[in-house]
Amino acid sequence: MRLPGRQDAGKQGWLGYCLNVHPTQTMAEVKAALQGPVREIKRRLSPDAPFAVGLRLSAEAAADPDAAAAELSALFAAEGYVAYTMNGFPYGRFHGVSVKTDVYQPDWTTPQRRHYTANLARVMAALVPAGATATISTVPGGFAESTRDRQDAVADGLLRGVADLVALRRQTGRTVALALEPEPWCLLETTQDAVTFFRDWLFTPAAARRLAALSGLTPDEAAAALPRHLGLCLDVCHMAVAFETPEETLAALAQAGIPIHKIQLSAALRIERMDGEARRQVAAFKDAVYLHQVVTRSDGGATRRFLDLPEALAAGGDGEEWRIHFHVPVFTNPRPPLGSTRPVLERVLALHRAQPISAHLEVETYTWDVLPTGTGLMAASGETTAITAGDVTTGIERELEWVLRQLS
């Protein structure tokens, strides 16, 4: 859906939801999602106007980008969909198997990640209207453990990826921007990590010279191309888990000249003050599929970090505030002692309403099929809401409606 409110300063754009909530490993699964739940949500929310779709294709589905683009172009035209963004973070299967730290592989030190992203970009260039910019969110370098000492290789991989996007722009006239998505336990975990990495490795004269050599641009042209094709995807859940505030994050990125090419609208599970009952209820959110990083903070401000929820639960932490990388539906307010970082998301949307931050907004709650039952999730209006895997379509509809209310 087209974003409501002010559309100045070249910030007019779109709101949709990410298809990673549905199985999208094969093109058959992608088409099933587009002709099933996406069609129904469009019917409910945007029957007579274009409906923006946040695509997600696995490496398998995007292996033949020209064929994928042809199939999707026909389907989008028939259904009244608009392409604007792609989730290029998960490379392989994202449902029904253990994802955990495998989601960061391959990382940006590998040719596989670059090739996959180039395929996604070719699909998007075929789908977006003339004059529009497409975005692809991606791994923030890689898992910290495997990339922390390889920042030069990560940077070179990203610059090679940008060179691919420069060549694609020459060929098609379409601009595709790559958006790195900071996440706990990744090379780029916090806003400050992103600022430092861009300052030292990407938005530098040396990087511009390297891109010039890779792309045939002049160094000045390459310096201008870098922020056009490279920036951040601001995932609000990830930002909240790190105890960052929207105002501080946006100010730091603006000062560093790092564009926010995309915002993923999401909320994390939060425990205001951990105790025995909260620990018992939080334990229901453990699952074997996704990684649920945890950051805790004491009354004195000391923080602890855990790679996954079971480790955090084993370590205790009564009296601390917990923020857990478990996406909860954005319209919900879990019944105490559970909670959500929805206020952080509300603040981001209020700031966007006052002055658009990004042209591309995408709801990204992919955890519907692992949400535990009986946890007392509450809707924003206070009524109990039945959130089940079988009612994902209604859940997504309500998420989009909630966001639109926040922006109106």
C-alpha positions as CSV (number, residue, x, y, z in Angstrom):
1,M,0.0,0.0,0.0
2,R,1.2,3.5,-0.7
3,L,2.4,5.2,2.4
4,P,0.0,7.8,3.8
5,G,0.9,11.3,5.1
6,R,3.7,13.5,3.9
7,Q,5.5,12.3,0.7
8,D,8.0,15.1,0.3
9,A,11.8,15.1,-0.2
10,G,11.6,12.1,-2.5
11,K,10.4,9.9,0.4
12,Q,7.1,8.7,-1.1
13,G,6.9,5.0,-0.9
14,W,5.3,1.8,0.1
15,L,4.1,-0.3,3.1
16,G,3.9,-4.1,2.8
17,Y,4.7,-7.2,4.7
18,C,7.6,-9.6,4.2
19,L,6.9,-13.0,2.5
20,N,9.3,-14.7,4.8
21,V,6.3,-15.4,7.0
22,H,5.3,-18.0,4.3
23,P,7.3,-20.9,2.9
24,T,9.2,-19.5,-0.1
25,Q,11.9,-22.0,-0.8
26,T,10.7,-22.8,-4.3
27,M,9.0,-20.7,-7.0
28,A,5.9,-22.9,-6.6
29,E,5.8,-21.9,-2.9
30,V,6.3,-18.2,-3.8
31,K,3.4,-18.4,-6.2
32,A,1.2,-20.2,-3.8
33,A,1.8,-17.4,-1.2
34,L,1.1,-14.7,-3.8
35,Q,-2.1,-16.4,-5.1
36,G,-3.3,-17.4,-1.6
37,P,-2.8,-15.3,1.6
38,V,-1.4,-12.2,-0.2
39,R,-4.3,-12.1,-2.6
40,E,-6.7,-12.4,0.3
41,I,-5.0,-9.6,2.3
42,K,-5.1,-7.4,-0.7
43,R,-8.8,-8.1,-1.1
44,R,-9.4,-7.0,2.4
45,L,-7.1,-4.0,2.6
46,S,-6.5,-2.7,-0.9
47,P,-9.1,-4.1,-3.3
48,D,-9.1,-1.2,-5.7
49,A,-5.5,0.0,-5.4
50,P,-2.0,-1.5,-5.9
51,F,-0.8,-3.6,-3.1
52,A,3.0,-3.6,-2.2
53,V,4.6,-7.0,-1.7
54,G,7.8,-7.5,0.3
55,L,9.3,-10.4,-1.7
56,R,11.5,-13.2,-0.3
57,L,13.1,-15.7,-2.7
58,S,15.6,-18.4,-1.6
59,A,18.7,-19.1,-3.6
60,E,16.9,-22.0,-5.1
61,A,13.9,-19.9,-6.2
62,A,16.2,-17.2,-7.6
63,A,18.6,-19.6,-9.4
64,D,17.2,-18.6,-12.8
65,P,16.5,-14.9,-12.2
66,D,15.2,-14.2,-15.7
67,A,12.7,-17.0,-15.5
68,A,11.7,-16.0,-12.0
69,A,11.2,-12.4,-13.1
70,A,9.1,-13.4,-16.0
71,E,6.8,-15.5,-13.9
72,L,6.5,-12.8,-11.2
73,S,6.0,-10.0,-13.6
74,A,2.9,-11.8,-15.1
75,L,1.6,-12.6,-11.7
76,F,2.1,-9.1,-10.3
77,A,0.3,-7.6,-13.3
78,A,-2.6,-10.0,-13.0
79,E,-3.0,-9.5,-9.2
80,G,-2.4,-5.7,-9.0
81,Y,0.8,-6.1,-6.9
82,V,3.7,-3.7,-6.7
83,A,7.3,-4.8,-6.1
84,Y,9.4,-2.5,-4.0
85,T,11.6,-4.6,-1.7
86,M,13.2,-8.0,-1.3
87,N,14.4,-9.8,1.9
88,G,17.7,-11.2,0.8
89,F,18.9,-12.2,4.3
90,P,18.0,-15.9,4.5
91,Y,19.7,-17.8,1.7
92,G,18.2,-21.2,2.2
93,R,15.1,-22.8,3.7
94,F,13.5,-20.6,6.4
95,H,10.6,-22.8,7.6
96,G,10.3,-26.3,9.0
97,V,14.0,-26.8,9.7
98,S,16.5,-25.5,12.2
99,V,17.7,-22.1,11.0
100,K,19.6,-20.8,14.0
101,T,23.0,-19.4,13.1
102,D,22.8,-21.0,9.6
103,V,20.7,-18.0,8.6
104,Y,24.0,-15.9,8.3
105,Q,25.5,-18.3,5.8
106,P,26.9,-17.7,3.3
107,D,28.2,-14.4,4.5
108,W,29.6,-11.4,2.5
109,T,33.1,-12.9,2.4
110,T,31.8,-15.6,-0.1
111,P,31.0,-15.4,-3.8
112,Q,27.8,-17.4,-3.1
113,R,26.3,-14.4,-1.1
114,R,27.3,-12.0,-3.9
115,H,25.9,-14.3,-6.6
116,Y,22.6,-14.8,-4.8
117,T,22.2,-11.1,-4.2
118,A,22.9,-10.3,-7.8
119,N,20.2,-12.7,-8.8
120,L,17.7,-11.1,-6.5
121,A,18.6,-7.7,-7.9
122,R,18.0,-8.8,-11.4
123,V,14.5,-10.0,-10.4
124,M,13.8,-6.7,-8.7
125,A,15.0,-4.7,-11.6
126,A,12.5,-6.5,-13.9
127,L,9.7,-5.9,-11.5
128,V,9.9,-2.3,-10.2
129,P,8.4,0.5,-12.3
130,A,10.7,2.8,-14.3
131,G,12.2,5.5,-12.1
132,A,11.6,3.5,-8.9
133,T,14.3,2.2,-6.5
134,A,14.2,-1.3,-5.3
135,T,15.8,-2.4,-2.0
136,I,17.3,-5.7,-0.8
137,S,17.9,-6.2,2.9
138,T,20.9,-8.5,3.6
139,V,23.1,-10.1,6.2
140,P,25.1,-7.4,8.1
141,G,28.4,-8.8,6.9
142,G,27.9,-12.1,8.7
143,F,27.9,-13.9,12.0
144,A,30.4,-12.0,14.3
145,E,32.3,-15.1,15.2
146,S,33.3,-15.9,11.6
147,T,33.7,-12.3,10.3
148,R,35.0,-10.2,13.1
149,D,38.6,-10.5,11.9
150,R,37.7,-10.5,8.2
151,Q,36.3,-7.0,7.9
152,D,38.4,-6.3,4.8
153,A,37.0,-9.4,3.1
154,V,33.4,-8.4,4.0
155,A,33.9,-4.9,2.7
156,D,35.4,-6.2,-0.6
157,G,32.5,-8.6,-1.0
158,L,30.0,-5.7,-0.5
159,L,31.9,-3.5,-2.9
160,R,31.8,-6.2,-5.5
161,G,28.1,-6.5,-4.9
162,V,27.7,-2.8,-5.4
163,A,29.6,-3.0,-8.7
164,D,27.0,-5.6,-9.8
165,L,24.2,-3.1,-9.0
166,V,26.0,-0.3,-10.9
167,A,26.3,-2.6,-13.9
168,L,22.6,-3.6,-13.5
169,R,21.6,0.1,-13.5
170,R,23.5,0.7,-16.7
171,Q,21.8,-2.3,-18.3
172,T,18.2,-1.7,-17.1
173,G,17.9,1.9,-15.9
174,R,16.6,0.6,-12.6
175,T,18.3,1.4,-9.2
176,V,18.7,-1.4,-6.6
177,A,20.0,-0.5,-3.2
178,L,21.5,-3.0,-0.8
179,A,20.5,-2.5,2.9
180,L,22.6,-4.2,5.6
181,E,20.5,-5.2,8.6
182,P,22.3,-4.9,11.9
183,E,21.4,-7.8,14.2
184,P,22.6,-9.1,17.6
185,W,25.7,-11.3,17.4
186,C,26.5,-10.2,13.9
187,L,29.5,-8.2,12.6
188,L,27.2,-5.2,12.6
189,E,25.3,-5.6,15.8
190,T,24.5,-2.1,16.8
191,T,24.1,1.3,15.2
192,Q,27.6,2.2,16.4
193,D,29.0,-0.9,14.7
194,A,27.4,0.2,11.5
195,V,28.7,3.7,11.7
196,T,32.2,2.5,12.4
197,F,32.1,-0.1,9.6
198,F,30.8,2.4,7.0
199,R,33.2,5.0,8.2
200,D,36.3,2.8,8.1
201,W,35.5,0.4,5.2
202,L,32.7,1.5,2.9
203,F,32.3,5.3,2.7
204,T,36.0,6.1,2.2
205,P,38.2,7.3,-0.6
206,A,39.8,3.9,-0.8
207,A,36.4,2.2,-1.1
208,A,35.5,4.6,-3.9
209,R,38.7,3.9,-5.7
210,R,38.0,0.1,-5.4
211,L,34.5,0.5,-6.7
212,A,35.8,2.6,-9.5
213,A,38.2,-0.2,-10.5
214,L,35.4,-2.8,-10.3
215,S,32.8,-0.8,-12.1
216,G,34.4,1.5,-14.6
217,L,33.1,4.6,-12.8
218,T,35.4,7.5,-12.0
219,P,36.3,7.8,-8.3
220,D,33.9,10.7,-7.9
221,E,31.1,8.8,-9.6
222,A,31.9,5.8,-7.4
223,A,31.7,7.9,-4.3
224,A,28.3,9.1,-5.3
225,A,27.2,5.5,-6.2
226,L,28.1,4.1,-2.8
227,P,25.3,5.6,-0.7
228,R,22.9,5.2,-3.7
229,H,23.4,1.5,-3.7
230,L,24.5,0.8,-0.1
231,G,22.9,1.7,3.3
232,L,21.0,0.2,6.2
233,C,17.9,-1.8,6.8
234,L,16.7,-0.6,10.2
235,D,15.0,-3.5,11.9
236,V,13.1,-2.0,14.8
237,C,13.1,-5.3,16.8
238,H,16.9,-5.6,16.6
239,M,17.4,-2.0,17.6
240,A,15.1,-2.4,20.6
241,V,16.8,-5.6,21.7
242,A,20.1,-3.7,21.8
243,F,18.4,-1.1,24.1
244,E,18.9,1.6,21.5
245,T,16.5,4.6,21.1
246,P,15.1,5.7,17.8
247,E,16.3,9.3,18.3
248,E,19.9,8.3,19.0
249,T,20.0,5.8,16.1
250,L,18.6,8.2,13.6
251,A,20.9,11.0,14.7
252,A,24.0,8.8,14.5
253,L,23.1,7.5,11.0
254,A,22.3,11.0,9.7
255,Q,25.6,12.4,11.0
256,A,27.5,9.5,9.4
257,G,25.7,10.0,6.1
258,I,24.4,6.4,6.1
259,P,21.0,6.2,4.3
260,I,18.2,4.1,5.7
261,H,17.0,2.4,2.6
262,K,14.4,0.3,4.4
263,I,12.7,-0.1,7.7
264,Q,11.5,-3.4,9.0
265,L,8.6,-2.9,11.3
266,S,8.8,-5.4,14.1
267,A,8.6,-5.7,17.9
268,A,10.6,-7.9,20.3
269,L,9.5,-9.8,23.4
270,R,10.3,-7.9,26.6
271,I,10.3,-8.7,30.3
272,E,10.3,-5.5,32.4
273,R,11.6,-7.3,35.4
274,M,12.6,-11.0,35.3
275,D,11.3,-13.3,38.1
276,G,10.3,-16.9,38.5
277,E,6.8,-16.5,36.9
278,A,8.2,-14.5,33.9
279,R,10.9,-17.2,33.4
280,R,8.3,-19.9,33.4
281,Q,6.3,-18.1,30.7
282,V,9.3,-17.0,28.6
283,A,10.4,-20.7,28.5
284,A,7.4,-21.3,26.2
285,F,9.1,-19.2,23.5
286,K,12.0,-21.5,23.1
287,D,11.9,-23.3,19.7
288,A,14.2,-25.4,17.6
289,V,13.9,-23.3,14.4
290,Y,15.0,-19.7,15.0
291,L,17.7,-18.0,17.0
292,H,16.4,-15.8,19.8
293,Q,19.3,-13.7,21.0
294,V,18.8,-12.0,24.5
295,V,20.2,-8.8,25.9
296,T,19.5,-8.1,29.6
297,R,20.0,-4.9,31.7
298,S,20.2,-4.5,35.4
299,D,18.9,-1.5,37.4
300,G,22.5,-0.2,37.4
301,G,22.7,-0.3,33.6
302,A,25.0,-3.4,33.3
303,T,24.1,-5.6,30.3
304,R,24.6,-9.2,29.5
305,R,24.3,-10.9,26.1
306,F,23.2,-14.4,25.2
307,L,23.2,-16.1,21.8
308,D,19.9,-17.9,22.4
309,L,17.1,-18.0,24.8
310,P,17.9,-21.4,26.5
311,E,21.3,-20.0,27.5
312,A,19.8,-16.9,29.0
313,L,17.2,-18.9,31.0
314,A,20.0,-21.1,32.4
315,A,21.9,-18.1,33.5
316,G,19.1,-16.7,35.7
317,G,18.9,-12.9,36.0
318,D,16.1,-12.1,38.4
319,G,15.5,-8.3,38.6
320,E,16.9,-7.6,35.2
321,E,15.0,-6.3,32.1
322,W,15.1,-8.7,29.3
323,R,14.8,-8.1,25.6
324,I,14.5,-11.1,23.4
325,H,14.8,-11.4,19.7
326,F,11.5,-13.0,19.2
327,H,9.2,-11.1,16.8
328,V,5.8,-10.7,18.3
329,P,2.9,-9.3,16.3
330,V,3.1,-5.6,16.3
331,F,-0.4,-4.9,17.3
332,T,-0.2,-7.1,20.4
333,N,0.6,-6.2,24.0
334,P,1.4,-9.4,25.9
335,R,-0.2,-9.8,29.3
336,P,2.2,-9.2,32.2
337,P,4.7,-10.4,33.2
338,L,5.4,-10.6,29.4
339,G,5.7,-7.5,27.4
340,S,6.8,-6.1,24.0
341,T,9.0,-3.4,22.6
342,R,6.0,-2.0,20.7
343,P,6.6,1.5,22.3
344,V,9.9,1.7,20.4
345,L,8.1,0.9,17.2
346,E,5.4,3.4,17.9
347,R,8.1,6.1,18.4
348,V,9.8,5.2,15.1
349,L,6.4,5.4,13.3
350,A,5.7,8.8,15.0
351,L,9.0,10.1,13.8
352,H,8.4,8.8,10.3
353,R,4.9,10.4,10.3
354,A,6.5,13.8,11.2
355,Q,9.4,13.4,8.7
356,P,9.6,10.4,6.4
357,I,12.7,8.3,7.3
358,S,12.6,5.8,4.4
359,A,10.6,5.1,1.3
360,H,10.2,1.4,2.1
361,L,8.4,0.1,5.2
362,E,7.9,-3.6,5.7
363,V,6.1,-5.5,8.5
364,E,8.3,-8.5,9.3
365,T,6.8,-10.9,11.8
366,Y,7.9,-14.3,10.6
367,T,7.3,-16.2,13.9
368,W,3.6,-17.0,13.6
369,D,4.3,-20.8,13.2
370,V,6.4,-20.9,16.4
371,L,4.3,-18.6,18.6
372,P,3.4,-20.5,21.8
373,T,-0.2,-20.9,22.7
374,G,-1.6,-19.9,26.1
375,T,0.8,-16.9,26.6
376,G,-2.0,-14.4,27.0
377,L,-1.1,-12.1,24.1
378,M,-3.4,-9.1,24.1
379,A,-4.4,-6.9,21.2
380,A,-3.8,-3.1,21.3
381,S,-7.4,-2.5,22.2
382,G,-7.2,-4.8,25.2
383,E,-9.2,-7.8,24.0
384,T,-7.7,-11.3,24.0
385,T,-6.6,-12.2,20.5
386,A,-6.3,-15.8,19.3
387,I,-3.0,-15.9,17.5
388,T,-2.5,-19.2,15.8
389,A,-0.5,-20.5,12.9
390,G,-3.8,-21.2,11.1
391,D,-4.9,-17.6,11.2
392,V,-1.8,-15.9,9.9
393,T,-3.7,-14.0,7.2
394,T,-5.9,-12.3,9.7
395,G,-2.9,-11.6,11.9
396,I,-1.0,-9.9,9.0
397,E,-4.1,-7.9,8.1
398,R,-4.3,-6.6,11.7
399,E,-0.6,-5.8,11.7
400,L,-0.9,-3.7,8.5
401,E,-4.1,-2.0,9.8
402,W,-2.3,-1.1,13.1
403,V,0.7,0.4,11.2
404,L,-1.6,2.5,9.0
405,R,-3.4,3.8,12.1
406,Q,0.0,4.8,13.6
407,L,0.9,6.7,10.4
408,S,-2.4,8.5,9.9
